[in-house]
Amino acid sequence: MAPPKRLLVTGGAGFIGSHFVESRLAAGDRVTVLDAFDGFLYSSALKRENAALLQRHSKAEALTIVEGDIRDDALLATVVAGHDTIVHLAGIAGVRPSLRDPAFYCDVNVTGTAKLLVAARTAGIDRFVFASSSSVYGNPPRLPADEDVALVPQSPYAATKRSGELLLEAWANTHPAARLASLRFFTVYGPRQRPDMAIRTFASKLLQDAPIDLFGDGSMRRDYTFVSDIVRGIEATVRNLDDRCGHRAFNLGRGETVDLRTLVAALEAVTGRTARVNAAPKPAGDVDATYASISRARDELGWVPEVSLADGLRAVIASLR
Ligand SMILES: NC(=O)c1ccc[n+]([C@@H]2O[C@H](COP(=O)([O-])OP(=O)(O)OC[C@H]3O[C@@H](n4cnc5c(N)ncnc54)[C@H](O)[C@@H]3O)[C@@H](O)[C@H]2O)c1
């Protein structure tokens, strides 16, 4: 069994972060969560609920929760030291709002990541995993998108995630001992999912018999990945840092692509309800399709997703009910 780790998880009170921290605490690691309980994208109260849940399920000495901002240099100087790995999930997500406030996205996602890297280097921490996004692909020239395909970001959010990857790349090129990974998450869903995301919105509306806004003609496709598979992917990445130096990007997706109409039909099948659907214009910045090639993660991390869309949707519906 691997020895317990001392992990710093930024954004650990968020959707993906809280699932990851829960899993690591159960495995015996010591975890510090650094989270601003930010209220830009959705309510801070939900992040506080996640943090309270983590506290209820952990031994007091195993979990430390620090409320603070990754852009606060003085705070980073006190919080970062003493960990062996940083899993950097804090960030402002969301394609559409990034078109309205790109400077804010740059500040948190790019400047914040740069400051965290400096703090890691100062504290002598070489192991760093960054939450990137499938959005870096934009509308790529081929699908499924492998990690080497040309990147054509379509939104400021995507540009900030690509910038974060490049900061890690530059760090690796100047610090040979650095062990870094950027994980390109493909539309993550599951219990405690962000309320701004399609599956959570559609599922809630279906259960309330409220109309669902379906963007475009319903042909937009996404590669939906269940959160427990993402957690296992982050864990496999942290283990993989033992075996190599430098920076590597990995897709973490289900490796299937599903259009919006099929998604709604799958939700109808799971709930036994019939959706009322409104046609809505396709928002700017949204890409036509995401579809992950997962060969690299399979071959190098030994990771394969396990949860089918039907099983994942059943878990979402059960949690909402
Ligand atoms: N959910 C997805 O489908 C998805 C897909 C691709 C990439 N990502 C990325 O994965 C990460 C986690 O996503 P999520 O869905 O759990 O989002 P989330 O919004 O639930 O979690 C992000 C967390 O970061 C915290 N945060 C925001 N700004 C901060 C700051 N300045 N300092 C400290 N903490 C701050 C928030 O309070 C929140 O708890 C994000 O970086 C996101 O961009 C998510």
The ligand as an SDF file (V2000), in Angstrom:
LIG
                    3D

 44 48  0  0  0  0  0  0  0  0999 V2000
  -16.9840   20.3470  -13.6570 N   0  0  0  0  0  0  0  0  0  0  0  0
  -16.5040   20.1820  -14.8930 C   0  0  0  0  0  0  0  0  0  0  0  0
  -17.1610   19.6220  -15.7780 O   0  0  0  0  0  0  0  0  0  0  0  0
  -15.1140   20.6830  -15.2300 C   0  0  0  0  0  0  0  0  0  0  0  0
  -14.6390   20.4250  -16.5220 C   0  0  0  0  0  0  0  0  0  0  0  0
  -13.3680   20.8800  -16.8610 C   0  0  0  0  0  0  0  0  0  0  0  0
  -12.5890   21.5300  -15.9280 C   0  0  0  0  0  0  0  0  0  0  0  0
  -13.0900   21.7890  -14.6790 N   0  0  0  0  0  0  0  0  0  0  0  0
  -12.2290   22.4990  -13.7310 C   0  0  0  0  0  0  0  0  0  0  0  0
  -12.1200   21.7030  -12.5640 O   0  0  0  0  0  0  0  0  0  0  0  0
  -12.0330   22.5450  -11.4140 C   0  0  0  0  0  0  0  0  0  0  0  0
  -13.1240   22.1730  -10.4210 C   0  0  0  0  0  0  0  0  0  0  0  0
  -14.3860   22.3300  -11.0720 O   0  0  0  0  0  0  0  0  0  0  0  0
  -15.7700   22.1650  -10.3070 P   0  0  0  0  0  0  0  0  0  0  0  0
  -16.7980   21.7910  -11.3050 O   0  0  0  0  0  0  0  0  0  0  0  0
  -15.5910   21.3580   -9.0900 O   0  0  0  0  0  0  0  0  0  0  0  0
  -16.0440   23.6910   -9.9200 O   0  0  0  0  0  0  0  0  0  0  0  0
  -16.4720   24.3530   -8.5350 P   0  0  0  0  0  0  0  0  0  0  0  0
  -16.8230   25.7690   -8.8750 O   0  0  0  0  0  0  0  0  0  0  0  0
  -17.4910   23.5170   -7.8520 O   0  0  0  0  0  0  0  0  0  0  0  0
  -15.1210   24.3080   -7.6810 O   0  0  0  0  0  0  0  0  0  0  0  0
  -14.1270   25.2890   -7.7750 C   0  0  0  0  0  0  0  0  0  0  0  0
  -13.7490   25.7010   -6.3800 C   0  0  0  0  0  0  0  0  0  0  0  0
  -12.7280   26.7050   -6.4770 O   0  0  0  0  0  0  0  0  0  0  0  0
  -12.9650   27.6730   -5.4800 C   0  0  0  0  0  0  0  0  0  0  0  0
  -12.3410   28.9400   -5.8680 N   0  0  0  0  0  0  0  0  0  0  0  0
  -12.7160   29.7780   -6.8610 C   0  0  0  0  0  0  0  0  0  0  0  0
  -11.9060   30.8330   -6.9040 N   0  0  0  0  0  0  0  0  0  0  0  0
  -11.0000   30.6690   -5.9150 C   0  0  0  0  0  0  0  0  0  0  0  0
   -9.8930   31.4350   -5.4710 C   0  0  0  0  0  0  0  0  0  0  0  0
   -9.5780   32.6010   -6.0320 N   0  0  0  0  0  0  0  0  0  0  0  0
   -9.1610   30.9630   -4.4420 N   0  0  0  0  0  0  0  0  0  0  0  0
   -9.4810   29.7750   -3.8420 C   0  0  0  0  0  0  0  0  0  0  0  0
  -10.5310   29.0200   -4.2290 N   0  0  0  0  0  0  0  0  0  0  0  0
  -11.2720   29.4670   -5.2570 C   0  0  0  0  0  0  0  0  0  0  0  0
  -14.4780   27.7930   -5.4070 C   0  0  0  0  0  0  0  0  0  0  0  0
  -14.9250   28.3590   -4.1720 O   0  0  0  0  0  0  0  0  0  0  0  0
  -14.8990   26.3300   -5.5940 C   0  0  0  0  0  0  0  0  0  0  0  0
  -15.0750   25.6800   -4.3630 O   0  0  0  0  0  0  0  0  0  0  0  0
  -12.1320   23.9770  -11.9170 C   0  0  0  0  0  0  0  0  0  0  0  0
  -10.8320   24.5010  -12.0570 O   0  0  0  0  0  0  0  0  0  0  0  0
  -12.7820   23.8200  -13.2750 C   0  0  0  0  0  0  0  0  0  0  0  0
  -12.4420   24.8710  -14.1540 O   0  0  0  0  0  0  0  0  0  0  0  0
  -14.3300   21.3670  -14.3110 C   0  0  0  0  0  0  0  0  0  0  0  0
  1  2  1  0
  2  3  2  0
  2  4  1  0
  4  5  1  0
  4 44  2  0
  5  6  2  0
  6  7  1  0
  7  8  2  0
  8  9  1  0
  8 44  1  0
  9 10  1  0
  9 42  1  0
 10 11  1  0
 11 12  1  0
 11 40  1  0
 12 13  1  0
 13 14  1  0
 14 15  2  0
 14 16  1  0
 14 17  1  0
 17 18  1  0
 18 19  2  0
 18 20  1  0
 18 21  1  0
 21 22  1  0
 22 23  1  0
 23 24  1  0
 23 38  1  0
 24 25  1  0
 25 26  1  0
 25 36  1  0
 26 27  1  0
 26 35  1  0
 27 28  2  0
 28 29  1  0
 29 30  1  0
 29 35  2  0
 30 31  1  0
 30 32  2  0
 32 33  1  0
 33 34  2  0
 34 35  1  0
 36 37  1  0
 36 38  1  0
 38 39  1  0
 40 41  1  0
 40 42  1  0
 42 43  1  0
M  CHG  2   8   1  16  -1
M  END
$$$$
